[in-house]
Amino acid sequence: MQKSESGVQKHLSDNSKSLNVKAASFLEHANQMLSSFTVQLQSEVKQQLTGEFAKARQQIEEYKRQRIQLLEDHIVDVLEDIVASTLSKKLSLSDQNEFIYKALEQALKEGVFGK
C-alpha cells in the first residue's frame, strides 16, 4: 500500500512538474506573441499617423496658398481703388502720398487684408 501511495505521489509530482513546464512554455509563447503584436501595432499606428500628418500639412499649405492669393487679390483691388481715386483728382505729390497712406490705413482698419 505504501508502494502504491509512493507511486501515486511520484506520479502527481511528475504531473505537477510537467504541468509547470508546459504552463511556463505557454506563457513564454503568449508573451512573445503579445510582444510581436505590440510591435506590429506600433508600426501600423506610426504609419497611419505619418500619413495623417502629411495630409494635414498638405491641407495647411493649400489653405495658406489660398489665403495669400486672397490677400494679393485684395491688395490689387485696394490699389486699383486708390489709383482711380488719385488719378481722378489733381493733387500734389505730397497730397497723393498722404491720400494713399490714409486709404491704406482705412483699408487695414476695415479688415480688407484679412485677419
C-alpha positions as CSV (number, residue, x, y, z in Angstrom):
1,M,0.0,0.0,0.0
2,Q,2.9,2.3,0.8
3,K,4.4,1.5,-2.6
4,S,1.2,2.4,-4.3
5,E,0.9,5.7,-2.3
6,S,4.5,6.4,-3.1
7,G,3.8,5.7,-6.8
8,V,0.8,8.0,-6.8
9,Q,2.8,10.7,-5.1
10,K,5.6,10.3,-7.7
11,H,3.1,10.3,-10.5
12,L,1.4,13.5,-9.0
13,S,4.8,15.1,-8.6
14,D,5.8,14.3,-12.2
15,N,2.4,15.6,-13.5
16,S,2.9,18.8,-11.5
17,K,6.4,19.3,-12.9
18,S,5.1,18.6,-16.4
19,L,2.2,21.0,-15.9
20,N,4.6,23.7,-14.6
21,V,6.9,23.3,-17.6
22,K,4.0,23.4,-20.1
23,A,2.5,26.4,-18.4
24,A,5.8,28.2,-18.4
25,S,6.2,27.4,-22.1
26,F,2.7,28.5,-22.9
27,L,3.2,31.8,-21.0
28,E,6.6,32.4,-22.8
29,H,4.9,31.8,-26.2
30,A,2.0,34.1,-25.3
31,N,4.4,36.8,-24.2
32,Q,6.4,36.5,-27.5
33,M,3.1,36.7,-29.5
34,L,2.0,39.7,-27.5
35,S,5.3,41.5,-28.0
36,S,5.2,40.8,-31.7
37,F,1.6,42.1,-31.9
38,T,2.6,45.2,-30.0
39,V,5.5,45.9,-32.3
40,Q,3.3,45.4,-35.3
41,L,0.5,47.6,-33.9
42,Q,3.0,50.4,-33.1
43,S,4.3,50.2,-36.7
44,E,0.8,50.4,-38.1
45,V,-0.2,53.3,-35.9
46,K,3.1,55.2,-36.7
47,Q,2.4,54.6,-40.4
48,Q,-1.2,55.9,-40.1
49,L,-0.1,59.0,-38.1
50,T,2.6,59.8,-40.6
51,G,0.1,59.7,-43.4
52,E,-2.4,61.8,-41.5
53,F,0.3,64.4,-40.6
54,A,1.4,64.6,-44.3
55,K,-2.3,65.1,-45.3
56,A,-2.7,67.8,-42.7
57,R,0.5,69.6,-43.8
58,Q,-0.8,69.5,-47.4
59,Q,-4.1,70.9,-46.4
60,I,-2.4,73.7,-44.4
61,E,-0.2,74.6,-47.3
62,E,-3.2,74.7,-49.6
63,Y,-5.1,76.9,-47.1
64,K,-2.1,79.2,-46.8
65,R,-1.8,79.4,-50.6
66,Q,-5.5,80.3,-50.9
67,R,-5.2,83.0,-48.2
68,I,-2.1,84.5,-49.7
69,Q,-3.9,84.6,-53.1
70,L,-6.9,86.2,-51.5
71,L,-4.7,88.8,-49.8
72,E,-3.0,89.5,-53.1
73,D,-6.3,89.9,-54.8
74,H,-7.5,92.4,-52.1
75,I,-4.3,94.3,-52.3
76,V,-4.7,94.7,-56.0
77,D,-8.3,95.8,-55.6
78,V,-7.4,98.4,-52.9
79,L,-4.5,99.7,-55.0
80,E,-6.8,100.0,-58.0
81,D,-9.3,101.9,-56.0
82,I,-6.6,104.2,-54.6
83,V,-5.1,104.8,-58.1
84,A,-8.5,105.5,-59.6
85,S,-9.3,107.9,-56.8
86,T,-5.9,109.5,-57.0
87,L,-6.0,109.9,-60.8
88,S,-9.4,111.4,-60.8
89,K,-8.1,114.3,-58.6
90,K,-5.3,116.8,-59.3
91,L,-3.2,116.5,-56.2
92,S,0.4,117.5,-55.3
93,L,2.8,114.6,-54.8
94,S,2.8,115.0,-51.0
95,D,-1.1,115.1,-51.1
96,Q,-1.1,112.0,-53.2
97,N,1.3,110.2,-50.7
98,E,-0.9,111.3,-47.8
99,F,-4.1,110.2,-49.6
100,I,-2.6,106.8,-50.4
101,Y,-1.4,106.3,-46.9
102,K,-4.8,107.2,-45.4
103,A,-6.6,104.9,-47.9
104,L,-4.3,102.0,-47.0
105,E,-4.8,102.7,-43.3
106,Q,-8.6,102.8,-43.7
107,A,-8.4,99.5,-45.7
108,L,-6.4,98.0,-42.8
109,K,-9.0,99.1,-40.2
110,E,-11.8,97.7,-42.3
111,G,-10.1,94.3,-42.4
112,V,-9.6,94.3,-46.2
113,F,-6.3,92.4,-45.8
114,G,-7.8,89.7,-43.6
115,K,-7.1,88.6,-40.1
